[in-house]
Structures are given as C-alpha cells and as structure tokens.
Amino acid sequence: MDYFFAETLDHALQTARSKTAQGKTVKFIAGGTDLTVQIEDKLVSPGLLIDLTEIDELRGIKKEKMGLRIGALTTIAELAASSDLPACLLQGARSIGSPQIRNLGTIGGNICTASPCGDTLTPILALLGILTLNSPEGERKVPSEDFFLGPRKTALREDEILTEIWIDNQALEGNSAFRKIGKRNGQVISQVNTAVWLKKEPGSGRISDVRVSVGSVAPTPLRLRKVEQALCGKIVDKKLIEQAEGLVEMEISPISDVRAGRDYRSTVTRYLFRDALEESLGA
Ligand SMILES: Cc1cc2nc3c(=O)[nH]c(=O)nc-3n(C[C@H](O)[C@H](O)[C@H](O)COP(=O)(O)OP(=O)(O)OC[C@H]3O[C@@H](n4cnc5c(N)ncnc54)[C@H](O)[C@@H]3O)c2cc1C
C-alpha cells in the first residue's frame, strides 16, 4: 500500500483523480482511527492512502456573521474544547472514545465513516448541518440529511473530499442537548444516541421550532418527524412529553446486534429522548 501526504486540497484531489484513473483504489485518511481498523479487519484494502492531515485550510472552527464553519480536519478534541459549538455537538464530541481517540479522530472522519452510531451525526442532523464536498470539478453543498445513505455509505463520490460543515445562525440560536448510552461510561460506542434542538417563543414558552434525531436504531441516523410535529407549536407539559415518547418508539425500528437488543434499544431511546428534551427546554 502506498502512502502520500497531500499539502493542499488541490494536491489531494488531483492525486486522487490521476491515481484512480490509473486503476488504483484510493482512500483519504485523516486521523485514521476508523480507517486503520477497517484495513486491519480487511474490510477495505486501498492501493493508495492520501493523508489529509497537513492541509491546514481544512482545520479549525470559525464563527462567522451567518453561522459556524467547521473544517473537516478539526479534531474531536478541538470540538470538545470549543466555546462556539451548540450544546448537542459539544456533548456529542465530548462523549467520543478516549483522549487518544479524540486527539487523532476528526469530525470529517466521523461523518464520512457514516456509522449509524457516530456521535457527531445526530447533532449535525438536528442542527441542519450543510456539508461541503470538493472534487476536481468544484464544490457542492449537501444537507446532512441527504448525506447518509446506509451503514458506511454516503453521498461522497470516490474522488470527493468533505471539506467543511456549516451550521447556520438559526441553529446556533436554539437550545440543544445530546444523550448517548453504551455498555459502560467511558471509551464506548453508542448503543443508542439522540440529539434534540429547539427554539421557544419568548414569554409563552411555546416550542416554535424543534428537531429530534436518533442514531443506532436504523441503518442511518434519523430525524423523527412525527415527534417533531407533535411538539412544534405546543407548550410542553407532562402529557405532551409522554405522547412524544410514545411516538419515538413508533418511529424507530432498531435491530438486535452485538451491542444491544431491539427491545432494549427501543425503550432506552425513549428515555434518552426525554432527558435531552428536558435539558433543551431548560427543565
Ligand atoms: C477505540 C475507539 C473508540 C471509538 N469511540 C468512538 C465513539 O465513542 N464515538 C464515535 O462516534 N466514534 C468512535 N470511534 C470511531 C472514530 O474514532 C471516529 O469515527 C473518528 O471521528 C474518525 O475520524 P478519523 O479522522 O480518525 O477518520 P479516518 O479513520 O481517518 O477516516 C474514516 C473514513 O472517513 C474517510 N474520510 C476521513 N476524512 C475525510 C474527508 N475529509 N473527506 C472524505 N473522506 C474522509 C476515510 O477515507 C475513511 O473512510 C472510536 C474508534 C476507536 C478505535
């Protein structure tokens, strides 16, 4: 396997294009915390790895007039230390792996791996994150909800690089929370995770806008539209929370796997959702 350090985005894209044309299987590598495991397990066997980690233009979190720009190579540790992130994304980042994994792993790698249990995915969906994908032809913007096509399947073409994640001011103005459960408290992959984002009308406390996403209960992270519809425009009380929890269970159809059983996942999603909702409401 060949290894190549790209110094610029253009360098990475052109190299990928020319090596693919020569018949090589090319993979981009960032922190390598997912990809090296996949190579070790022989799930992928690239002929060339293009290392993106020296491309400085893909790093960092920038607060701009209209929103937040997060470079794809920003590490999970950098996210976890940021004071600019909405709570759900901050909590999602802080829940990932160990300090070693957070120091190496990147948000771009977490998103492009597209594991249904990835802990930045549900926050990005709830925040309506927009992903910028670059290829030698230029760039395209893809709403995060259209990016995840199945377990480890995305809308990325072979020679495309995810360069940044955009979160609009509209999403930065709401309140949000993330919850995850795993087999232990630290260094653990989610059995289920969820993110809730909402905005309340000042004064009445009525929910004027809300988004709920769940992970690890379907082949891709999901928005729960029926739950959102049930909550939107309402003043939340105990009865409404119970009704919304019931809809959570109706909207998901988790499977049993090595991490958790179907029934456990269903029940626990309901309670993680309630917890995240209550935190977002400031209860
Ligand atoms: C011990 C351990 C614990 C973990 N715990 C968690 C956890 O709690 N929660 C969690 O969500 N994940 C966890 N992970 C998974 C992993 O650490 C994260 O998904 C991490 O964010 C991956 O980022 P990376 O930069 O290392 O990706 P890489 O391994 O470098 O890449 C992953 C995939 O994305 C592609 N890729 C990377 N960057 C780009 C880009 N900019 N454009 C296009 N394609 C790209 C690569 O080609 C590869 O297919 C864990 C992993 C390990 C080994």
The ligand as an ORCA input file, in Angstrom:
! r2SCAN-3c Opt
* xyz 0 1
  C     -11.116      2.758     20.454
  C     -12.071      3.576     19.587
  C     -13.129      4.233     20.206
  C     -14.024      4.976     19.428
  N     -15.073      5.595     20.052
  C     -15.970      6.274     19.310
  C     -17.100      6.885     19.941
  O     -17.295      6.845     21.144
  N     -17.979      7.536     19.126
  C     -17.807      7.639     17.767
  O     -18.652      8.253     17.106
  N     -16.749      7.066     17.171
  C     -15.839      6.397     17.885
  N     -14.756      5.816     17.271
  C     -14.616      5.929     15.816
  C     -13.651      7.045     15.320
  O     -12.692      7.363     16.273
  C     -14.393      8.325     14.902
  O     -15.376      7.999     13.941
  C     -13.437      9.394     14.334
  O     -14.086     10.644     14.354
  C     -12.978      9.084     12.923
  O     -12.189     10.165     12.448
  P     -10.768      9.903     11.745
  O     -10.247     11.247     11.387
  O      -9.900      9.041     12.570
  O     -11.255      9.118     10.434
  P     -10.370      8.166      9.481
  O     -10.204      6.858     10.120
  O      -9.151      8.877      9.008
  O     -11.371      8.057      8.238
  C     -12.610      7.416      8.366
  C     -13.293      7.341      6.993
  O     -13.624      8.641      6.524
  C     -12.928      8.946      5.304
  N     -12.526     10.345      5.461
  C     -11.931     10.909      6.544
  N     -11.862     12.243      6.377
  C     -12.405     12.501      5.163
  C     -12.651     13.718      4.422
  N     -12.340     14.931      4.920
  N     -13.239     13.625      3.204
  C     -13.575     12.404      2.705
  N     -13.398     11.240      3.360
  C     -12.823     11.297      4.567
  C     -11.789      7.957      5.216
  O     -11.465      7.667      3.854
  C     -12.402      6.734      5.910
  O     -13.240      6.048      5.003
  C     -13.848      5.071     18.022
  C     -12.759      4.421     17.424
  C     -11.883      3.688     18.182
  C     -10.725      2.993     17.507
*
